[in-house]
Amino acid sequence: MTRPRIIDAWVQPWTPEIVKAFPDKVLHVARQYKQDRLVDGLPLQALADELEAAGVDLALVSGGPVIPMDPVLEVLDRWPDRFRGVAWADPTAGIVKALADLEHLVKNHPIVAFKLEPFLLRLDPTDRVFYPVYAKCAELGIALQTQVGGTGPLYPSRTGLPLHIDEIALDFPELRIVCGHVGSPWVDEMIHVAFKHPNVWIDTSARLPKLFEPQFVKYLSTYGQDKCIFATDWPLLDVASTLAQVDQLELRPEVKEKFLVSNAVRAFALDI
């Protein structure tokens, strides 16, 4: 494929069937955002159409503890030039099986990362159940994409402390780690961890640019310009309006290109 102009590093299928199967806690969080589409769900075509209309050429579509892999694989099959996959396999249900499932997915589909949302499991990302998965990711050459920062109601925020990532990066220097949601309210700690470790990046999923903390804007604009990655967490954020707010940051052209494209290419070792 030609080099994309924009990459969205965090989207997920959010069909009515998926939403219907959500646990009550997840639906409660969705309702807090007061967006009908989060509660009702959207067809897969809506994901592809919204990204295309906003000028996004490539997106990373992910599974997770509440997002099954089958619709992710359907997206990859239907639009192979426009999506790469982020896989989920549950080590809490059996580590050996999870590793086998992950390896099968990577070998048979365009999977570039493993998704971890530790708050949904009420486990810190440093829990020993995840360490074999991190080792497998490093072995397979895929990244770890994980949530950092506070969570919605009914879930613990402790699991999103950026200092957990510091320990993982020390134990797995070969593993590329992308930390989603910026890390608020611990943005300074997240910046510290990303600046400290060459294998750690920050993606901006679920955060509107107009609400970026000043210290993160400074990091993105200057000494962290090689470590920040654009993402929306679709359908939580509307893609076009989020990109319009990126324009309002008035980033230098070379910094904006890194944020929207090049840093994701490096962090996820994308084949473009």
N, C-alpha and C positions, 0 to 999 in steps of 0.2 A: 504494500500500500504506500501511497505518497505520505510524506511526513505530515501529521495532523497539525492544524492550527490551534486546536483546543482539545485538551484531554480532561475528562471528569473522572476523578479517581475513586469515587464512591457513589454508586447507584445500586438499587436493588429492585427486583420484581416485587410488585405490591398489588397483586390481583385480588379481586373480591374473594376468591377461594382461599388465598393465603390469609387475608384479613379475618375471614370467618373462623379460621382455625387458631387465631392468636389467643394466648392466655389472657385472662381478664386484666392482669397487670399491664400487659402491653397495650391493650385497647384503652386502658385508663390513661396511659401516657399519651397515646395518639389523640385522645379527646382533648387533652390539655392544650394542644396546638390549635384547636378550633378550626381545623381544615376538613371540609367534608371528604376530600379525596383520601385523607389518611384513614378515615373511618369506613368509607365505602369501598375503597380499592379502585384500581385502574387496570385495563387490559395491557398486555405486553406491548401492543402497538403504540399505546400512549407514551410509553417510555421512549421508544425509538423516535416517535414523531416529535416529542418535545426537545430531545437532544438535537435532532436535525434542524428544527426551526431556530434553535439558539446558536447554531454554527459549531456544535461540538462534533468533532470528527471521530473520536474514540472515547469509549467509557469503560470503566472496570465495573462489571456487574457481579454482585456478591450474594452468596448464601450466608446462613448464620443459624444460630440456635432456634430462631423462629421463622427463618426463610429457608424453605427446602431447596435442595439443589436441582431438582427436576426442571422448574421454570428457568433457573439460571442456564442450564444446559440448552433449553429450548431457545433462549435468547441468543446464545452462542451459535447455535445451528442456523437460526433464521437470518442473522445479520453478522456473518463471520468477519467481515471487514470493518465492522464498527464497534465490536465489543471484545474484551478479554475477560476471563473469569477469575473470581476470587472464591476459593473453595472453603467449605466447612465440613468437617468430620468430627464427631463428638468423642473426645478422649474420655469423658466422664462415663460413657456407656461401654467402655472397653478400649484400652490403649492400643492393643495389637490390631484390632479391627479398624480403628480410626486411622492408624498409619497405613494399613493396606488400602483402605478406601481412598485416602489422600493420594497415595502413589498411583492408584488406578486412574483417578481423575486427572492428574498431571500428565500421565502418559497418553491419555486418550482424548484430551480436550485442551484448548488454549488457556490453561490456568497459570496465572502469574503470581498468585499470593494465597495465603491462608488467612481467613477472617476470624478474629477473636473479639467477642464482645463480653468481657468477663463479668460484667454486672448481671447479665442475664442468668449466669450460672452461680452467682454469689460467691465467686472464687477470685482471689487475687491472681493476676497474670504470672506471678512468681510461684504459684502452686506447683507442686512436683508433677501433677497430672499433665501439665502442659509441656514440660521440658522435653519429653520424647518427640513431641510434635515440632518443637523448635529445631531440634536436631535433624528431623526428617526434612523440614523446609530448607535448611542449609544444605543438606545432602542433595535435594532435588533442584536447588538453585532458584527457589521461589522466595518471595518476601513474606513477612508477617505484617498484616495490617490489623491494628487493634485500636480500640476506643480508649481515649484518655479524657480526664476531666470529670466534672460532675454529671449526674444522671437525672432522669426524670423522677417523679414521685414513685414511691413504693419499691425503689431499688436502691442499693447502697452505692454511695459515691466513692467510698474508700478504694474500690477496685480500680478506679481511674486515676489514682495518684501517679504522676509522671515518674516519681522516684522508683516505682516498680520497674519501669523501662530501663532505668540506669543499671539495675542489677542484671536484667536480661541481656542488655548490650555488653556488659562485662563478661558474662558467661558465654555469649555467642557472638564474638566479633565478626564471624563470617556471615551472620544473618542480617539481611537488610530489613529494617523495621520502620514501618510508616505508622505514625500515631495520629489518629483521626480526631477531629473536633477541637483542635488547638490546645486543649488542656485546661480551659477556664473552669474553675477560678484559680488554677495553679499555673498560669501562663508563664510566669518567671521561671518556675521549676522546669516546665517543658522546654523552654528556650535553653536553659542551662544544659539539660540532657541532650538535646539535639546538637548544640554547639560542641559539647564535650565529645560526642561519639560520631565518627565518620559514617557509621552505618545506621544512623537514625535520622528520619525526616518527620516533618509535621504536615498533615493535610488539613484543609479547612472545612471539611464536611460538617454540615449542620450549623455552620456559623455564617451569618450574613456579614459581608465586608464592612458595612456601615457600623457594625457592632464590634469589630476587631479592637482589642485593647491597644492603646498607643504603643506599648512596648513591643507588641507583636508586629504592628505596622512598621516600626523602626527595624525590627529583625528581618522582616520580609524585604524591606527596601534596601538594606545595607548589608551587614555582615552575615545575615542568614539567607541571602538571596539564592543560594544554591541548595537550600534545605526545606523549602516550602512548596507545597503542591496544592493546586486548585481541586476542590471537590465540593459536591452539593449535598450528598445524602438524599438524593431524589427518592421519593417524592416529597420529602420534608421541605426542601427549598425548591422554589421555581427556578429553573436553569437560566432563563433569559434575564430575569430581574437580578439574579445574583451576579451574572456577568456584567450587567450594567453598573452594579455597585463596584465591581473590580475596576472598571474604567474611571470611576470617581476617586479611586486611590491615587491616580496620576503617577503610576509607576513608570520609571524609565523604560523605554522599549525593550532593552535587553533583559531587564529584571522581569518585566511582564511576560516575555517569552519563556523564561525559565520557569516562572510560576505556573503558566498555563500548559507548558509542554515538556521542556527539557528535563526538569527535575523528576517528573513522573517517569520519563523514559529511563533515567538512570536508576531510580529507586526500585522500579519493577522490572528492570532489564527487558523492556519491551522490544519486540522484534520489528522495529520500524526504522 
